[in-house]
Amino acid sequence: MNDRQKQVDGAVGEDGGYLPIAEHGLIGDLRTAALVGTDGRISWFCAPRFDSPSIFGALLDAENGGDWQIGPVADVAKRQQYYFPDTNILMTRMLTENGIVEIQDFMPIRAEGDRNHRQRLVRRVVSVRGSSRIRTVVAPRMNYGRDPHKVETQPHGVRFTSEALDLSLQANVTLRPEGPDAIGEFDLTEGRSALFVLESTKLSEADPSVDLVDTRAAEELFHSTVRFWRQWLSQSTYAGRWREMVHRSALTLKLLTHEPTGAMVAAPTLGLPEQLGGERNWDYRYVWIRDASFSLHALLRLGFTREAQAFISWLTSCLREAQDGDRGPLRVLYSIDGAAELPEQVLDHWAGYRGSAPVRVGNDAAGQLQLDIYGELFDSVYLFNKHGAGISHDSWRDLCGILDWLLEHWDRPDAGIWETRAGQQHHTYSRLMCWVAVERMIRMARQRGLPADMERWMAERDKIYHQIMEQGWNAREQTFVQRLSEEEGQSPEHILDASLLMMPMVKFLSADDPRFRSTVQAIGENLVTDSLVFRYDPKVSPDGLDGQEGTFSICSFWWVEALSRTGRIEEARVALEKMFTYANHLGLYAEQIGMTGEHLGNFPQAFTHLALISAATSLNDFMG
């Protein structure tokens, strides 16, 4: 990424106090994460976990959500933001007529599996050139802004105390309470710095006499965190053409991992709209079986086996709790600790990002039937069994039990990969992934000589295959389509779906198969604009929601991979390079890209970054 891409020029935050979604960076400690804007504001932070209530939530309500502002009092002419090389330490630089101010934001991590880990958010402000007067306003709003709190001074800063949470903010500059906030204003001469450390503690355990802002200790925290991220990244086996973008995506996926449990969340945010002013605003701070399985796949491709082992362990605990029934033994998504019920509620006291209400917490998709998750899960377990430590006897028995349920229910309508709310349908992609589930179990049984009802498994696999080829293929339009025909012998509706680009990637068809090639052609003509790809057309295939959405970034990277697999290498390379231009200045992606290049939906999105890794590594292999 060049210097031009890393710069964010001009004024920001002019639209009602909201920055564009893309003008944020992410920091975290493998337990939770925070968004830091190019204006130096932390506008999103939940603690102690990704799915905890917010402490700073101005991202979703600029007036009432709460934030933490730091910046020069003087007008800022230019803002720049970058990651300290090969780390998730974020540097925000502000250039004024008086000098240059740099804010260093990070959450310290010393080692993998550190049982003595303390969750701290560290902000260090440095005067790089000249002298500057700095102002900070710390305005937490606990529990999504619903809980009041009091502020009191302590020997090295201030404490914010609510019924459910206590925050200690220590600083080496003076802070004063003002209403529910803490404010500080101070001068920094060239080379000098100010340090802030925010830590959530139980009031009974806090010791306000302990100084957390010793400058030498802060320097050690900085360097130990640098070492952690660089040592982790050094495990990567990728040395291809797009190393910087691939490694930034890997670092982002790692940030979305909850280390204590092994869970992988889909995104660290909730409520960011897929259309400004629209209702497509979801909470993604949970473990989608689909997203996590794809993430595991991407990390395994880069050589990160420890994360795969941790996720399999998390998954095993969910399998132990699996219950059969109408929704099946697996749920679409789980909480970080494996809870399967995540009822949706609306934060009706919040305005939403730029007025995009409702703001939802929880996700009713947890109650949907989505049959494709079985294929995505079994494919990832297959890869882990092949490239990792291998699955245990107990896990194999669990998987066989789940497969028994799937063999009885694969021919049901479901909500599909895009978890629409327009009622259940017979989705072609869901059938495809049911085929994958059975086929991967057959492979594992053969490779390791595991016990299996092979005759039954093979018979059902072949039934699914023939159904897709006969009822998912529109002979007149020469393309696979989103939904199966209602009866054998009928032609299905001509509804395209970008998820069908996955067919050769899961080894259902050869990329040279004429049916796949013509499907790629149809998707290119109808769902692709430049390198951006819509997942489907809501006008042709209503999804039960009002409004439109942007192009879906994972589909854009699937498009790159489909082009490369069908031999259109030059087109694939151009499409990939174009997609890189839609990343933000840090190499991060939201869920969707609007038609003018704006980022839409939750940010950053694991789905997008894992697909980038897959597309880049595959294309690199095809180019030789």
PyMOL commands that set and color helices and strands:
alter all, ss='L'
color gray80, all
select helices_A, chain A and resi 3-6+142-145+203-205+215-233+243-255+289-302+305-320+364-367+372-387+393-409+428-448+454-471+498-502+514-526+553-565+569-581+606-623
alter helices_A, ss='H'
color red, helices_A
select strands_A, chain A and resi 7-9+24-28+33-37+42-46+54-56+67-72+78-83+90-95+99-106+120-130+132-139+149-154+157-162+166-171+176-178+181-188+193-200+257-258+263-264+287-288+333-334+345-346+360-361+473-474+479-480+528-529+532-533+551-552+592-593+599-600
alter strands_A, ss='S'
color yellow, strands_A
deselect
rebuild
show_as cartoon
